[in-house]
Amino acid sequence: MKTRLGVNIDHVATLRQARGEGYPSIVEAAKTVLQEGADQITIHLREDRRHIQDTDVEAVHLVTKKFGKPLNLEMGCNDEIVEIAIATAPDWICLVPEKREEKTTEGGLDLISVANFEKIQKTCTYLKSKLPSVKISLFLEASQEVLLKASTLPIDAVEVHTGDYAKAHLNDESYDEFISQFLAAKKLLVEKNINCHAGHGLTQQSLIPLLEKNIFEEYNIGHWIICQALFEGLGPVVKKMSHCLSDYPYTKED
Ligand code: PXP
């Protein structure tokens, strides 16, 4: 099957919010990205609304529906955001940890703390009861202990945190250990019939070793694509990345 590309367009909203004008248009960004071959749009509605705003969620969802492609809404387990998600009914919800002071999501959800685990369990169950067709993914580290805990929850996918791997790749450091962890994560998730997604910090270059090893069936990439769009244009960057993914179809087998 085709390895899917989810394009995170949060940073189009970051540019807009920097000046508080109506441009660049998040709707135009969503349309361009889908026209050029992205398989999904990903947005993160943060508690502090630093980029994506409430009205963007509905607007982007209208675009994804028009293209017949999924909207993946990233969010923390926050009551207000949960209700917005229910009102919008995205196709996918990716639960992430969220800290107000962080520049970007810093790591996976903590499923080891009992209180946290119960909160995430409650949120998943509540979301599934209100939105029976929604698919849920959890943003997690590639730790066997964490993934085993996750496999007891009503989820459809795990999005493995690739931020530290991507940083090692960017700094020309060894990343073999990350690849081994990711392969072990895939094995466990395939056994549990849970989809294996990836995201955070990835670039065109750091994507390649993961594709060569056939580890993930979906990649959610944002910051690098929007930055590279400054030089190449959003459409051409997405087109190139989408073609690259087409060269590496995903299979559940190793
Ligand atoms: N996946 C998750 C869960 C994220 O929190 C983010 C950042 O919002 C991304 C993917 C995209 O990361 P990046 O912008 O570094 O490509």
Residues whose N, C-alpha, C, O or C-beta is under 5 A from the ligand:
A	BS01	PXP	N8 H44 V96 T105 F139 G199 H200 G201 L202 N220 I221 G222 H223 W224
